[in-house]
Each structure stands twice: as C-alpha cells, then as structure tokens.
Amino acid sequence: MQIRNRIMDKLREQGKSVNAFSLQVGISYPNIRAMTKDFRDMRVSTAIRIAKALGCTLDDLFWDEEEKEFGER
C-alpha cells in the first residue's frame, strides 16, 4: 500500500512555507519535508495535528494509491 498526501498542496493553497508550518505544528522542518515527499510514515496523532493546522480532514490529505487506481476514492 502506498499512501500519498497533499500536505504541500494545502501549504501552497494557504501561502504557508514549510518552515513556518513546522514551527506552527511543532514538528521539525526536516520531518515535515520528509512527510511531504512521502518518505516517512507518521503517527495518526501527527496526521491529525497536521490536518487540524491546515483546516482540513484526514481524507482531504491522504489517500491510498491502490484505491485511487480502482476508483474507490
């Protein structure tokens, strides 16, 4: 299963930099960058914190590539 995310899309939409966002949510800049590039798994609590800070739901941010291929999203 390959989970993808839209964190960078949401940051761009809101005009936020990764650096400013990392300070806002209390997650280091390198960890946020890794998460936005899908190189790092994250805890559910971290995903929820990110979604809340971006004003969206987990469904808005994350999807499973396999489900997308089969039109389940």
N, C-alpha and C positions, 0 to 999 in steps of 0.2 A: 504494500500500500504506500503510495507516495502522496503525502499531504502537502498541499500548496497553500500559500497565504497571500493576502492582499495588503499587508501592512504598509509597504512602500506606496502603493496606490492611494491608500487612505491618508498617509502623511502628505503626499503631494497635493491631494484634493484640499487639505486643510492648511496648506502652506507651512507645514512644520518641518524643521530639519530633524535628522536622526539624532543629532547631538542634543537639541533642545528636548526632544521627546524622551530620550534616555534619562535626562535629568528629571523630567516630569513624572515618569513612572518608576524611577529608582532602579533601573536596570542599566548596566554598563553599556557604553557605546559599542564596544566590540561584540557583546552579546546581542544587542538589537540588530547590528549589521548582519551577524551570522543568521539570526532568525529570519530576517527579510530575504536572505538568499537561500532559505530552506536547508541550510547546512546543520541546523541544530534543532533537536526536539525540545519542547518546553513543557513545563508542568501546566496542568489545567488552570491552576490559580494564576499563573503568569499570563496565560492566554486571556483569562477573564479580565485581569488588570489592564492589559493592553486594549482589549475591546472596549472596556468602560472609558478609558482615557481617550479613545478615538470616537466615542459616542455611537458605537455600533454593536451588533451581536456577534457571537462566535461564528454563526452561519455566514455573516457578511464577510468575515475574514478568512475562513478556512474551508477547503474542500478537498475531497479525495479524487485524485486524477482518474482512478479506475471508475468511479461513479460517473464522473463527467463524460467519459468515453461511452458509457452505456445510457446516457441521458437521464440519470437518476437524480440529478440536481435541478 
